[in-house]
């Protein structure tokens, strides 16, 4: 059995959310594991990895938003409604 079964089964039998139990277990394990099981160099590399991953995913997100703007049709009514709601 995996660790997810030990967390999820007792929670779902009591009527609680299994995914939320997994999130809480992951946060608790991650915080303790990061402080106790990793060296300073590993923590540094891991932080840099997640920082670069965050930047790449943000770039992809804004690229997709930009592509969506190209697809949307331009109508004067939309501009007027946008300006009125901004005021």
C-alpha positions, 0 to 999 in steps of 0.5 A: 500500500502506498502512503496515500492509502494510509491517509485517504482511507481513514478520512473518507470513511469518516466522511472527510475529503480524501484529496484535502487529506492528501494535501494536508499530508503533503504539506506536513511531510514536505515541510518536515522533509525539507528541513530534516532530509535535505542538505543546504545544496539540495534545498538551494537546487530545489528552490531554483528548480521551482523558481524556473518552473514557475517562470516558464509556466507563467510565460506559457500562460501569458502566451496563451492569453495573448493568443486568446486576444488574437482570436477575440473579435473586435467590436466597438460595443465591447470597448464602450462596455469595458470603458464604462465598467472601468469608470 
